[in-house]
Amino acid sequence: MGVFVFLPLVLPLTALPIARLAGQHLHPRSTTRLLTALSVVLGVCSTLCLGLLLVVGTAQLPGNPLPDGWSDPEVRAAVPFAEVAGTAAIAALATVLTAGGTELRRHYRVRSRTHRALDGLPSATELAVLPDDSPYAYAVPALPARPGRPARPGRIAVSRGMLRSLDSDERRALLAHERAHLTERHHRFQLAVRLAGCANPLLRPLRTAVAFSAERWADEEAARTVGDRRLTARAVGKAALVSRPTPGPLLAGFAAPGPGPVPRRVAALLGPVPPARSWPPALTPAGLAALIAAAGTAASALSALNAAVALFLVLKAATPL
């Protein structure tokens, strides 16, 4: 395996430039998909290599259930600094699995609690108007059926205070924005990137980038639906002035309160429609960053595959017949 087993742990650094630059030359839809794909591949490769190091590390522990041959010097020689790397991989992979499990539980717990809070409201339509004077709006993704619990469709939760804060045209933009979150399943992209960040902390900056691009994607869908970009920008800006936070980080709110990405969203809506290309122009900083990220992702995948095949062959040779 050599040093190839360590490369996927640091190659996520190659995706950081495109996380900052993708939105400059790509449609938010393409940005979201590209960054999510990069995050997932890099996260999987990183986790796979931790698993390979884990095998080498646990094979040396007394009382382990692995074949005795897997702790032979020939196996340890396949990994540089096998003792330190193997031991560190045990703790690192345990942290990854714990963080990923916690993220998944929190995701489904927030969705379940939010759906239960909406159960008392009329369910004939996807819109759920909450009798609350505090202004907020967010999309609640659908929940699949489970034993003893029927499936729940996705819903748009809007407070009475938010509806009062917007005029009729701005309400149409708000509903179109939240409906885009549900239709395009933006929560899946955000969950995938958050899990990738649990697998490798170097991927965490992509969480913010994907969260922003998903909001921009919904903004563009809303502007296309209502046919007025300035109206959508006005609705986003007005909602940001009065909104309060959503119940959970994975529920897409129309406009988060306070400073941050909202001015960038408004400025983008006041500009022209983003190009529908799926890859930035080559002779731009974003194009160069995309090439670097693609090369880093390909190198990570090849390194992980090389390490997996090499360790498999070493372990097979060390396993007594």
C-alpha positions as protocol buffer text, in pm:
chain_id: "A"
residue {
  index: 1
  type: MET
  ca { x: 0 y: 0 z: 0 }
}
residue {
  index: 2
  type: GLY
  ca { x: 274 y: 243 z: 93 }
}
residue {
  index: 3
  type: VAL
  ca { x: 185 y: 609 z: 119 }
}
residue {
  index: 4
  type: PHE
  ca { x: -117 y: 560 z: -110 }
}
residue {
  index: 5
  type: VAL
  ca { x: -326 y: 464 z: 190 }
}
residue {
  index: 6
  type: PHE
  ca { x: -270 y: 809 z: 343 }
}
residue {
  index: 7
  type: LEU
  ca { x: -339 y: 1020 z: 33 }
}
residue {
  index: 8
  type: PRO
  ca { x: -724 y: 1008 z: 51 }
}
residue {
  index: 9
  type: LEU
  ca { x: -701 y: 1152 z: 401 }
}
residue {
  index: 10
  type: VAL
  ca { x: -548 y: 1479 z: 272 }
}
residue {
  index: 11
  type: LEU
  ca { x: -669 y: 1502 z: -89 }
}
residue {
  index: 12
  type: PRO
  ca { x: -1001 y: 1665 z: 18 }
}
residue {
  index: 13
  type: LEU
  ca { x: -792 y: 1983 z: 38 }
}
residue {
  index: 14
  type: THR
  ca { x: -809 y: 1994 z: -343 }
}
residue {
  index: 15
  type: ALA
  ca { x: -1186 y: 2053 z: -327 }
}
residue {
  index: 16
  type: LEU
  ca { x: -1168 y: 2367 z: -112 }
}
residue {
  index: 17
  type: PRO
  ca { x: -1094 y: 2616 z: -394 }
}
residue {
  index: 18
  type: ILE
  ca { x: -1391 y: 2503 z: -606 }
}
residue {
  index: 19
  type: ALA
  ca { x: -1618 y: 2527 z: -303 }
}
residue {
  index: 20
  type: ARG
  ca { x: -1552 y: 2901 z: -300 }
}
residue {
  index: 21
  type: LEU
  ca { x: -1549 y: 2961 z: -676 }
}
residue {
  index: 22
  type: ALA
  ca { x: -1808 y: 2728 z: -829 }
}
residue {
  index: 23
  type: GLY
  ca { x: -2097 y: 2968 z: -778 }
}
residue {
  index: 24
  type: GLN
  ca { x: -1929 y: 3235 z: -991 }
}
residue {
  index: 25
  type: HIS
  ca { x: -1963 y: 3051 z: -1322 }
}
residue {
  index: 26
  type: LEU
  ca { x: -2217 y: 2773 z: -1264 }
}
residue {
  index: 27
  type: HIS
  ca { x: -2588 y: 2751 z: -1213 }
}
residue {
  index: 28
  type: PRO
  ca { x: -2663 y: 2679 z: -846 }
}
residue {
  index: 29
  type: ARG
  ca { x: -2811 y: 2345 z: -949 }
}
residue {
  index: 30
  type: SER
  ca { x: -2482 y: 2240 z: -1108 }
}
residue {
  index: 31
  type: THR
  ca { x: -2285 y: 2378 z: -814 }
}
residue {
  index: 32
  type: THR
  ca { x: -2488 y: 2178 z: -564 }
}
residue {
  index: 33
  type: ARG
  ca { x: -2455 y: 1856 z: -760 }
}
residue {
  index: 34
  type: LEU
  ca { x: -2084 y: 1900 z: -831 }
}
residue {
  index: 35
  type: LEU
  ca { x: -1986 y: 1982 z: -472 }
}
residue {
  index: 36
  type: THR
  ca { x: -2200 y: 1700 z: -335 }
}
residue {
  index: 37
  type: ALA
  ca { x: -2047 y: 1447 z: -574 }
}
residue {
  index: 38
  type: LEU
  ca { x: -1696 y: 1559 z: -482 }
}
residue {
  index: 39
  type: SER
  ca { x: -1776 y: 1543 z: -111 }
}
residue {
  index: 40
  type: VAL
  ca { x: -1926 y: 1195 z: -128 }
}
residue {
  index: 41
  type: VAL
  ca { x: -1643 y: 1041 z: -331 }
}
residue {
  index: 42
  type: LEU
  ca { x: -1372 y: 1200 z: -119 }
}
residue {
  index: 43
  type: GLY
  ca { x: -1551 y: 1106 z: 204 }
}
residue {
  index: 44
  type: VAL
  ca { x: -1597 y: 744 z: 96 }
}
residue {
  index: 45
  type: CYS
  ca { x: -1232 y: 711 z: -10 }
}
residue {
  index: 46
  type: SER
  ca { x: -1114 y: 863 z: 317 }
}
residue {
  index: 47
  type: THR
  ca { x: -1330 y: 626 z: 521 }
}
residue {
  index: 48
  type: LEU
  ca { x: -1218 y: 325 z: 316 }
}
residue {
  index: 49
  type: CYS
  ca { x: -853 y: 402 z: 386 }
}
residue {
  index: 50
  type: LEU
  ca { x: -923 y: 441 z: 757 }
}
residue {
  index: 51
  type: GLY
  ca { x: -1086 y: 100 z: 741 }
}
residue {
  index: 52
  type: LEU
  ca { x: -777 y: -50 z: 577 }
}
residue {
  index: 53
  type: LEU
  ca { x: -554 y: 100 z: 843 }
}
residue {
  index: 54
  type: LEU
  ca { x: -796 y: -29 z: 1105 }
}
residue {
  index: 55
  type: VAL
  ca { x: -748 y: -385 z: 982 }
}
residue {
  index: 56
  type: VAL
  ca { x: -373 y: -353 z: 1020 }
}
residue {
  index: 57
  type: GLY
  ca { x: -410 y: -193 z: 1363 }
}
residue {
  index: 58
  type: THR
  ca { x: -661 y: -439 z: 1509 }
}
residue {
  index: 59
  type: ALA
  ca { x: -473 y: -742 z: 1377 }
}
residue {
  index: 60
  type: GLN
  ca { x: -200 y: -667 z: 1631 }
}
residue {
  index: 61
  type: LEU
  ca { x: -433 y: -649 z: 1930 }
}
residue {
  index: 62
  type: PRO
  ca { x: -440 y: -954 z: 2156 }
}
residue {
  index: 63
  type: GLY
  ca { x: -764 y: -1150 z: 2146 }
}
residue {
  index: 64
  type: ASN
  ca { x: -881 y: -1011 z: 1811 }
}
residue {
  index: 65
  type: PRO
  ca { x: -1092 y: -1245 z: 1594 }
}
residue {
  index: 66
  type: LEU
  ca { x: -880 y: -1190 z: 1282 }
}
residue {
  index: 67
  type: PRO
  ca { x: -653 y: -1463 z: 1142 }
}
residue {
  index: 68
  type: ASP
  ca { x: -314 y: -1479 z: 1315 }
}
residue {
  index: 69
  type: GLY
  ca { x: -134 y: -1434 z: 984 }
}
residue {
  index: 70
  type: TRP
  ca { x: -276 y: -1082 z: 950 }
}
residue {
  index: 71
  type: SER
  ca { x: -44 y: -963 z: 1226 }
}
residue {
  index: 72
  type: ASP
  ca { x: 270 y: -1095 z: 1056 }
}
residue {
  index: 73
  type: PRO
  ca { x: 557 y: -853 z: 987 }
}
residue {
  index: 74
  type: GLU
  ca { x: 487 y: -882 z: 613 }
}
residue {
  index: 75
  type: VAL
  ca { x: 144 y: -729 z: 665 }
}
residue {
  index: 76
  type: ARG
  ca { x: 274 y: -448 z: 886 }
}
residue {
  index: 77
  type: ALA
  ca { x: 546 y: -377 z: 632 }
}
residue {
  index: 78
  type: ALA
  ca { x: 277 y: -285 z: 378 }
}
residue {
  index: 79
  type: VAL
  ca { x: 185 y: 25 z: 581 }
}
residue {
  index: 80
  type: PRO
  ca { x: 437 y: 295 z: 678 }
}
residue {
  index: 81
  type: PHE
  ca { x: 446 y: 346 z: 1054 }
}
residue {
  index: 82
  type: ALA
  ca { x: 201 y: 57 z: 1089 }
}
residue {
  index: 83
  type: GLU
  ca { x: 182 y: 59 z: 1468 }
}
residue {
  index: 84
  type: VAL
  ca { x: 108 y: 430 z: 1503 }
}
residue {
  index: 85
  type: ALA
  ca { x: -114 y: 451 z: 1193 }
}
residue {
  index: 86
  type: GLY
  ca { x: -313 y: 141 z: 1283 }
}
residue {
  index: 87
  type: THR
  ca { x: -375 y: 253 z: 1640 }
}
residue {
  index: 88
  type: ALA
  ca { x: -472 y: 606 z: 1529 }
}
residue {
  index: 89
  type: ALA
  ca { x: -708 y: 463 z: 1268 }
}
residue {
  index: 90
  type: ILE
  ca { x: -902 y: 276 z: 1537 }
}
residue {
  index: 91
  type: ALA
  ca { x: -980 y: 599 z: 1720 }
}
residue {
  index: 92
  type: ALA
  ca { x: -1035 y: 796 z: 1398 }
}
residue {
  index: 93
  type: LEU
  ca { x: -1280 y: 547 z: 1246 }
}
residue {
  index: 94
  type: ALA
  ca { x: -1468 y: 519 z: 1575 }
}
residue {
  index: 95
  type: THR
  ca { x: -1501 y: 899 z: 1574 }
}
residue {
  index: 96
  type: VAL
  ca { x: -1619 y: 898 z: 1212 }
}
residue {
  index: 97
  type: LEU
  ca { x: -1887 y: 635 z: 1277 }
}
residue {
  index: 98
  type: THR
  ca { x: -2003 y: 807 z: 1594 }
}
residue {
  index: 99
  type: ALA
  ca { x: -2024 y: 1147 z: 1427 }
}
residue {
  index: 100
  type: GLY
  ca { x: -2201 y: 1005 z: 1123 }
}
residue {
  index: 101
  type: GLY
  ca { x: -2451 y: 814 z: 1335 }
}
residue {
  index: 102
  type: THR
  ca { x: -2518 y: 1123 z: 1545 }
}
residue {
  index: 103
  type: GLU
  ca { x: -2574 y: 1330 z: 1231 }
}
residue {
  index: 104
  type: LEU
  ca { x: -2819 y: 1077 z: 1091 }
}
residue {
  index: 105
  type: ARG
  ca { x: -3012 y: 1050 z: 1417 }
}
residue {
  index: 106
  type: ARG
  ca { x: -3035 y: 1426 z: 1449 }
}
residue {
  index: 107
  type: HIS
  ca { x: -3151 y: 1459 z: 1090 }
}
residue {
  index: 108
  type: TYR
  ca { x: -3436 y: 1210 z: 1126 }
}
residue {
  index: 109
  type: ARG
  ca { x: -3521 y: 1326 z: 1478 }
}
residue {
  index: 110
  type: VAL
  ca { x: -3569 y: 1685 z: 1359 }
}
residue {
  index: 111
  type: ARG
  ca { x: -3781 y: 1570 z: 1065 }
}
residue {
  index: 112
  type: SER
  ca { x: -3994 y: 1343 z: 1283 }
}
residue {
  index: 113
  type: ARG
  ca { x: -4050 y: 1605 z: 1550 }
}
residue {
  index: 114
  type: THR
  ca { x: -4137 y: 1868 z: 1294 }
}
residue {
  index: 115
  type: HIS
  ca { x: -4388 y: 1639 z: 1122 }
}
residue {
  index: 116
  type: ARG
  ca { x: -4546 y: 1556 z: 1457 }
}
residue {
  index: 117
  type: ALA
  ca { x: -4578 y: 1928 z: 1529 }
}
residue {
  index: 118
  type: LEU
  ca { x: -4763 y: 1969 z: 1198 }
}
residue {
  index: 119
  type: ASP
  ca { x: -4995 y: 1672 z: 1248 }
}
residue {
  index: 120
  type: GLY
  ca { x: -5265 y: 1885 z: 1407 }
}
residue {
  index: 121
  type: LEU
  ca { x: -5288 y: 2114 z: 1105 }
}
residue {
  index: 122
  type: PRO
  ca { x: -5501 y: 2046 z: 795 }
}
residue {
  index: 123
  type: SER
  ca { x: -5318 y: 1806 z: 564 }
}
residue {
  index: 124
  type: ALA
  ca { x: -5523 y: 1847 z: 247 }
}
residue {
  index: 125
  type: THR
  ca { x: -5240 y: 2054 z: 92 }
}
residue {
  index: 126
  type: GLU
  ca { x: -4864 y: 2069 z: 135 }
}
residue {
  index: 127
  type: LEU
  ca { x: -4893 y: 2413 z: 297 }
}
residue {
  index: 128
  type: ALA
  ca { x: -4911 y: 2417 z: 676 }
}
residue {
  index: 129
  type: VAL
  ca { x: -4986 y: 2758 z: 829 }
}
residue {
  index: 130
  type: LEU
  ca { x: -4880 y: 2772 z: 1192 }
}
residue {
  index: 131
  type: PRO
  ca { x: -5070 y: 3005 z: 1428 }
}
residue {
  index: 132
  type: ASP
  ca { x: -4755 y: 3186 z: 1535 }
}
residue {
  index: 133
  type: ASP
  ca { x: -4692 y: 3559 z: 1507 }
}
residue {
  index: 134
  type: SER
  ca { x: -4315 y: 3505 z: 1481 }
}
residue {
  index: 135
  type: PRO
  ca { x: -4220 y: 3514 z: 1110 }
}
residue {
  index: 136
  type: TYR
  ca { x: -4051 y: 3203 z: 969 }
}
residue {
  index: 137
  type: ALA
  ca { x: -4090 y: 2953 z: 686 }
}
residue {
  index: 138
  type: TYR
  ca { x: -3917 y: 2625 z: 608 }
}
residue {
  index: 139
  type: ALA
  ca { x: -3951 y: 2308 z: 405 }
}
residue {
  index: 140
  type: VAL
  ca { x: -4013 y: 1980 z: 588 }
}
residue {
  index: 141
  type: PRO
  ca { x: -3891 y: 1679 z: 381 }
}
residue {
  index: 142
  type: ALA
  ca { x: -4110 y: 1372 z: 347 }
}
residue {
  index: 143
  type: LEU
  ca { x: -4073 y: 1082 z: 588 }
}
residue {
  index: 144
  type: PRO
  ca { x: -4085 y: 723 z: 459 }
}
residue {
  index: 145
  type: ALA
  ca { x: -4323 y: 473 z: 611 }
}
residue {
  index: 146
  type: ARG
  ca { x: -4212 y: 261 z: 904 }
}
residue {
  index: 147
  type: PRO
  ca { x: -4380 y: -20 z: 1097 }
}
residue {
  index: 148
  type: GLY
  ca { x: -4664 y: 142 z: 1287 }
}
residue {
  index: 149
  type: ARG
  ca { x: -4617 y: 479 z: 1117 }
}
residue {
  index: 150
  type: PRO
  ca { x: -4752 y: 581 z: 775 }
}
residue {
  index: 151
  type: ALA
  ca { x: -4547 y: 779 z: 529 }
}
residue {
  index: 152
  type: ARG
  ca { x: -4568 y: 1154 z: 563 }
}
residue {
  index: 153
  type: PRO
  ca { x: -4539 y: 1376 z: 253 }
}
residue {
  index: 154
  type: GLY
  ca { x: -4319 y: 1680 z: 243 }
}
residue {
  index: 155
  type: ARG
  ca { x: -4477 y: 2001 z: 365 }
}
residue {
  index: 156
  type: ILE
  ca { x: -4415 y: 2373 z: 363 }
}
residue {
  index: 157
  type: ALA
  ca { x: -4443 y: 2522 z: 711 }
}
residue {
  index: 158
  type: VAL
  ca { x: -4517 y: 2894 z: 718 }
}
residue {
  index: 159
  type: SER
  ca { x: -4607 y: 3099 z: 1023 }
}
residue {
  index: 160
  type: ARG
  ca { x: -4894 y: 3341 z: 1029 }
}
residue {
  index: 161
  type: GLY
  ca { x: -4644 y: 3614 z: 1110 }
}
residue {
  index: 162
  type: MET
  ca { x: -4445 y: 3545 z: 792 }
}
residue {
  index: 163
  type: LEU
  ca { x: -4756 y: 3557 z: 575 }
}
residue {
  index: 164
  type: ARG
  ca { x: -4851 y: 3890 z: 728 }
}
residue {
  index: 165
  type: SER
  ca { x: -4502 y: 4026 z: 656 }
}
residue {
  index: 166
  type: LEU
  ca { x: -4525 y: 3963 z: 281 }
}
residue {
  index: 167
  type: ASP
  ca { x: -4768 y: 4075 z: 15 }
}
residue {
  index: 168
  type: SER
  ca { x: -4948 y: 3829 z: -209 }
}
residue {
  index: 169
  type: ASP
  ca { x: -4680 y: 3827 z: -483 }
}
residue {
  index: 170
  type: GLU
  ca { x: -4403 y: 3782 z: -231 }
}
residue {
  index: 171
  type: ARG
  ca { x: -4593 y: 3492 z: -76 }
}
residue {
  index: 172
  type: ARG
  ca { x: -4597 y: 3322 z: -416 }
}
residue {
  index: 173
  type: ALA
  ca { x: -4220 y: 3357 z: -434 }
}
residue {
  index: 174
  type: LEU
  ca { x: -4183 y: 3218 z: -82 }
}
residue {
  index: 175
  type: LEU
  ca { x: -4399 y: 2913 z: -157 }
}
residue {
  index: 176
  type: ALA
  ca { x: -4220 y: 2853 z: -488 }
}
residue {
  index: 177
  type: HIS
  ca { x: -3885 y: 2866 z: -309 }
}
residue {
  index: 178
  type: GLU
  ca { x: -3986 y: 2615 z: -42 }
}
residue {
  index: 179
  type: ARG
  ca { x: -4157 y: 2392 z: -296 }
}
residue {
  index: 180
  type: ALA
  ca { x: -3831 y: 2379 z: -492 }
}
residue {
  index: 181
  type: HIS
  ca { x: -3655 y: 2252 z: -180 }
}
residue {
  index: 182
  type: LEU
  ca { x: -3906 y: 1967 z: -158 }
}
residue {
  index: 183
  type: THR
  ca { x: -3924 y: 1887 z: -529 }
}
residue {
  index: 184
  type: GLU
  ca { x: -3548 y: 1882 z: -582 }
}
residue {
  index: 185
  type: ARG
  ca { x: -3485 y: 1705 z: -249 }
}
residue {
  index: 186
  type: HIS
  ca { x: -3223 y: 1951 z: -134 }
}
residue {
  index: 187
  type: HIS
  ca { x: -3213 y: 1790 z: 210 }
}
residue {
  index: 188
  type: ARG
  ca { x: -3046 y: 1485 z: 55 }
}
residue {
  index: 189
  type: PHE
  ca { x: -2762 y: 1692 z: -86 }
}
residue {
  index: 190
  type: GLN
  ca { x: -2709 y: 1867 z: 245 }
}
residue {
  index: 191
  type: LEU
  ca { x: -2722 y: 1543 z: 443 }
}
residue {
  index: 192
  type: ALA
  ca { x: -2471 y: 1377 z: 208 }
}
residue {
  index: 193
  type: VAL
  ca { x: -2227 y: 1666 z: 247 }
}
residue {
  index: 194
  type: ARG
  ca { x: -2271 y: 1674 z: 624 }
}
residue {
  index: 195
  type: LEU
  ca { x: -2195 y: 1301 z: 643 }
}
residue {
  index: 196
  type: ALA
  ca { x: -1889 y: 1352 z: 422 }
}
residue {
  index: 197
  type: GLY
  ca { x: -1776 y: 1621 z: 666 }
}
residue {
  index: 198
  type: CYS
  ca { x: -1809 y: 1367 z: 947 }
}
residue {
  index: 199
  type: ALA
  ca { x: -1589 y: 1128 z: 749 }
}
residue {
  index: 200
  type: ASN
  ca { x: -1317 y: 1387 z: 696 }
}
residue {
  index: 201
  type: PRO
  ca { x: -1303 y: 1728 z: 869 }
}
residue {
  index: 202
  type: LEU
  ca { x: -1131 y: 1876 z: 563 }
}
residue {
  index: 203
  type: LEU
  ca { x: -1464 y: 1847 z: 380 }
}
residue {
  index: 204
  type: ARG
  ca { x: -1659 y: 2053 z: 630 }
}
residue {
  index: 205
  type: PRO
  ca { x: -1621 y: 2382 z: 438 }
}
residue {
  index: 206
  type: LEU
  ca { x: -1826 y: 2222 z: 160 }
}
residue {
  index: 207
  type: ARG
  ca { x: -2125 y: 2205 z: 397 }
}
residue {
  index: 208
  type: THR
  ca { x: -2161 y: 2581 z: 393 }
}
residue {
  index: 209
  type: ALA
  ca { x: -2104 y: 2598 z: 18 }
}
residue {
  index: 210
  type: VAL
  ca { x: -2372 y: 2337 z: -57 }
}
residue {
  index: 211
  type: ALA
  ca { x: -2619 y: 2493 z: 187 }
}
residue {
  index: 212
  type: PHE
  ca { x: -2578 y: 2827 z: 9 }
}
residue {
  index: 213
  type: SER
  ca { x: -2596 y: 2681 z: -342 }
}
residue {
  index: 214
  type: ALA
  ca { x: -2912 y: 2489 z: -250 }
}
residue {
  index: 215
  type: GLU
  ca { x: -3073 y: 2814 z: -135 }
}
residue {
  index: 216
  type: ARG
  ca { x: -2964 y: 2981 z: -456 }
}
residue {
  index: 217
  type: TRP
  ca { x: -3105 y: 2689 z: -654 }
}
residue {
  index: 218
  type: ALA
  ca { x: -3441 y: 2735 z: -482 }
}
residue {
  index: 219
  type: ASP
  ca { x: -3419 y: 3111 z: -543 }
}
residue {
  index: 220
  type: GLU
  ca { x: -3372 y: 3055 z: -915 }
}
residue {
  index: 221
  type: GLU
  ca { x: -3662 y: 2810 z: -926 }
}
residue {
  index: 222
  type: ALA
  ca { x: -3882 y: 3060 z: -743 }
}
residue {
  index: 223
  type: ALA
  ca { x: -3782 y: 3340 z: -980 }
}
residue {
  index: 224
  type: ARG
  ca { x: -3857 y: 3119 z: -1280 }
}
residue {
  index: 225
  type: THR
  ca { x: -4195 y: 3019 z: -1134 }
}
residue {
  index: 226
  type: VAL
  ca { x: -4316 y: 3370 z: -1051 }
}
residue {
  index: 227
  type: GLY
  ca { x: -4148 y: 3517 z: -1358 }
}
residue {
  index: 228
  type: ASP
  ca { x: -3990 y: 3809 z: -1173 }
}
residue {
  index: 229
  type: ARG
  ca { x: -3637 y: 3805 z: -1032 }
}
residue {
  index: 230
  type: ARG
  ca { x: -3675 y: 4143 z: -859 }
}
residue {
  index: 231
  type: LEU
  ca { x: -3988 y: 4027 z: -684 }
}
residue {
  index: 232
  type: THR
  ca { x: -3809 y: 3717 z: -557 }
}
residue {
  index: 233
  type: ALA
  ca { x: -3513 y: 3927 z: -441 }
}
residue {
  index: 234
  type: ARG
  ca { x: -3748 y: 4159 z: -257 }
}
residue {
  index: 235
  type: ALA
  ca { x: -3923 y: 3868 z: -89 }
}
residue {
  index: 236
  type: VAL
  ca { x: -3591 y: 3716 z: 23 }
}
residue {
  index: 237
  type: GLY
  ca { x: -3465 y: 4047 z: 158 }
}
residue {
  index: 238
  type: LYS
  ca { x: -3787 y: 4133 z: 337 }
}
residue {
  index: 239
  type: ALA
  ca { x: -3812 y: 3787 z: 494 }
}
residue {
  index: 240
  type: ALA
  ca { x: -3451 y: 3808 z: 614 }
}
residue {
  index: 241
  type: LEU
  ca { x: -3527 y: 4127 z: 805 }
}
residue {
  index: 242
  type: VAL
  ca { x: -3800 y: 3964 z: 1012 }
}
residue {
  index: 243
  type: SER
  ca { x: -3723 y: 3590 z: 1016 }
}
residue {
  index: 244
  type: ARG
  ca { x: -3616 y: 3378 z: 1308 }
}
residue {
  index: 245
  type: PRO
  ca { x: -3407 y: 3057 z: 1279 }
}
residue {
  index: 246
  type: THR
  ca { x: -3558 y: 2730 z: 1158 }
}
residue {
  index: 247
  type: PRO
  ca { x: -3609 y: 2440 z: 1405 }
}
residue {
  index: 248
  type: GLY
  ca { x: -3311 y: 2246 z: 1274 }
}
residue {
  index: 249
  type: PRO
  ca { x: -2998 y: 2294 z: 1061 }
}
residue {
  index: 250
  type: LEU
  ca { x: -3127 y: 2056 z: 792 }
}
residue {
  index: 251
  type: LEU
  ca { x: -3460 y: 2233 z: 743 }
}
residue {
  index: 252
  type: ALA
  ca { x: -3425 y: 2480 z: 459 }
}
residue {
  index: 253
  type: GLY
  ca { x: -3556 y: 2818 z: 569 }
}
residue {
  index: 254
  type: PHE
  ca { x: -3664 y: 3087 z: 323 }
}
residue {
  index: 255
  type: ALA
  ca { x: -3425 y: 3348 z: 461 }
}
residue {
  index: 256
  type: ALA
  ca { x: -3213 y: 3312 z: 773 }
}
residue {
  index: 257
  type: PRO
  ca { x: -3207 y: 3618 z: 998 }
}
residue {
  index: 258
  type: GLY
  ca { x: -2904 y: 3839 z: 1040 }
}
residue {
  index: 259
  type: PRO
  ca { x: -2604 y: 3903 z: 813 }
}
residue {
  index: 260
  type: GLY
  ca { x: -2454 y: 3629 z: 600 }
}
residue {
  index: 261
  type: PRO
  ca { x: -2550 y: 3481 z: 264 }
}
residue {
  index: 262
  type: VAL
  ca { x: -2879 y: 3669 z: 219 }
}
residue {
  index: 263
  type: PRO
  ca { x: -2718 y: 3982 z: 63 }
}
residue {
  index: 264
  type: ARG
  ca { x: -2535 y: 3757 z: -184 }
}
residue {
  index: 265
  type: ARG
  ca { x: -2860 y: 3583 z: -273 }
}
residue {
  index: 266
  type: VAL
  ca { x: -3038 y: 3913 z: -326 }
}
residue {
  index: 267
  type: ALA
  ca { x: -2751 y: 4046 z: -539 }
}
residue {
  index: 268
  type: ALA
  ca { x: -2755 y: 3729 z: -752 }
}
residue {
  index: 269
  type: LEU
  ca { x: -3130 y: 3758 z: -808 }
}
residue {
  index: 270
  type: LEU
  ca { x: -3089 y: 4120 z: -917 }
}
residue {
  index: 271
  type: GLY
  ca { x: -2837 y: 4005 z: -1176 }
}
residue {
  index: 272
  type: PRO
  ca { x: -2887 y: 3794 z: -1490 }
}
residue {
  index: 273
  type: VAL
  ca { x: -2995 y: 3430 z: -1490 }
}
residue {
  index: 274
  type: PRO
  ca { x: -2692 y: 3207 z: -1421 }
}
residue {
  index: 275
  type: PRO
  ca { x: -2563 y: 3007 z: -1719 }
}
residue {
  index: 276
  type: ALA
  ca { x: -2694 y: 2652 z: -1742 }
}
residue {
  index: 277
  type: ARG
  ca { x: -2348 y: 2500 z: -1790 }
}
residue {
  index: 278
  type: SER
  ca { x: -2242 y: 2204 z: -1576 }
}
residue {
  index: 279
  type: TRP
  ca { x: -1870 y: 2287 z: -1574 }
}
residue {
  index: 280
  type: PRO
  ca { x: -1700 y: 2627 z: -1539 }
}
residue {
  index: 281
  type: PRO
  ca { x: -1501 y: 2767 z: -1833 }
}
residue {
  index: 282
  type: ALA
  ca { x: -1149 y: 2629 z: -1841 }
}
residue {
  index: 283
  type: LEU
  ca { x: -972 y: 2966 z: -1864 }
}
residue {
  index: 284
  type: THR
  ca { x: -1112 y: 3098 z: -1535 }
}
residue {
  index: 285
  type: PRO
  ca { x: -1009 y: 3057 z: -1171 }
}
residue {
  index: 286
  type: ALA
  ca { x: -1321 y: 2847 z: -1118 }
}
residue {
  index: 287
  type: GLY
  ca { x: -1230 y: 2626 z: -1415 }
}
residue {
  index: 288
  type: LEU
  ca { x: -879 y: 2570 z: -1278 }
}
residue {
  index: 289
  type: ALA
  ca { x: -1022 y: 2498 z: -933 }
}
residue {
  index: 290
  type: ALA
  ca { x: -1265 y: 2247 z: -1084 }
}
residue {
  index: 291
  type: LEU
  ca { x: -982 y: 2069 z: -1263 }
}
residue {
  index: 292
  type: ILE
  ca { x: -779 y: 2056 z: -941 }
}
residue {
  index: 293
  type: ALA
  ca { x: -1078 y: 1916 z: -752 }
}
residue {
  index: 294
  type: ALA
  ca { x: -1148 y: 1658 z: -1023 }
}
residue {
  index: 295
  type: ALA
  ca { x: -782 y: 1552 z: -1030 }
}
residue {
  index: 296
  type: GLY
  ca { x: -773 y: 1528 z: -651 }
}
residue {
  index: 297
  type: THR
  ca { x: -1092 y: 1323 z: -643 }
}
residue {
  index: 298
  type: ALA
  ca { x: -966 y: 1088 z: -915 }
}
residue {
  index: 299
  type: ALA
  ca { x: -633 y: 1051 z: -734 }
}
residue {
  index: 300
  type: SER
  ca { x: -816 y: 979 z: -409 }
}
residue {
  index: 301
  type: ALA
  ca { x: -1027 y: 709 z: -572 }
}
residue {
  index: 302
  type: LEU
  ca { x: -726 y: 548 z: -740 }
}
residue {
  index: 303
  type: SER
  ca { x: -521 y: 563 z: -421 }
}
residue {
  index: 304
  type: ALA
  ca { x: -798 y: 403 z: -218 }
}
residue {
  index: 305
  type: LEU
  ca { x: -845 y: 132 z: -481 }
}
residue {
  index: 306
  type: ASN
  ca { x: -471 y: 67 z: -501 }
}
residue {
  index: 307
  type: ALA
  ca { x: -444 y: 43 z: -122 }
}
residue {
  index: 308
  type: ALA
  ca { x: -745 y: -188 z: -99 }
}
residue {
  index: 309
  type: VAL
  ca { x: -615 y: -424 z: -368 }
}
residue {
  index: 310
  type: ALA
  ca { x: -262 y: -423 z: -226 }
}
residue {
  index: 311
  type: LEU
  ca { x: -382 y: -500 z: 127 }
}
residue {
  index: 312
  type: PHE
  ca { x: -614 y: -771 z: -4 }
}
residue {
  index: 313
  type: LEU
  ca { x: -326 y: -942 z: -181 }
}
residue {
  index: 314
  type: VAL
  ca { x: -100 y: -911 z: 124 }
}
residue {
  index: 315
  type: LEU
  ca { x: -365 y: -1048 z: 359 }
}
residue {
  index: 316
  type: LYS
  ca { x: -449 y: -1330 z: 119 }
}
residue {
  index: 317
  type: ALA
  ca { x: -83 y: -1431 z: 107 }
}
residue {
  index: 318
  type: ALA
  ca { x: -60 y: -1414 z: 486 }
}
residue {
  index: 319
  type: THR
  ca { x: -374 y: -1619 z: 546 }
}
residue {
  index: 320
  type: PRO
  ca { x: -296 y: -1986 z: 603 }
}
residue {
  index: 321
  type: LEU
  ca { x: -483 y: -2229 z: 380 }
}
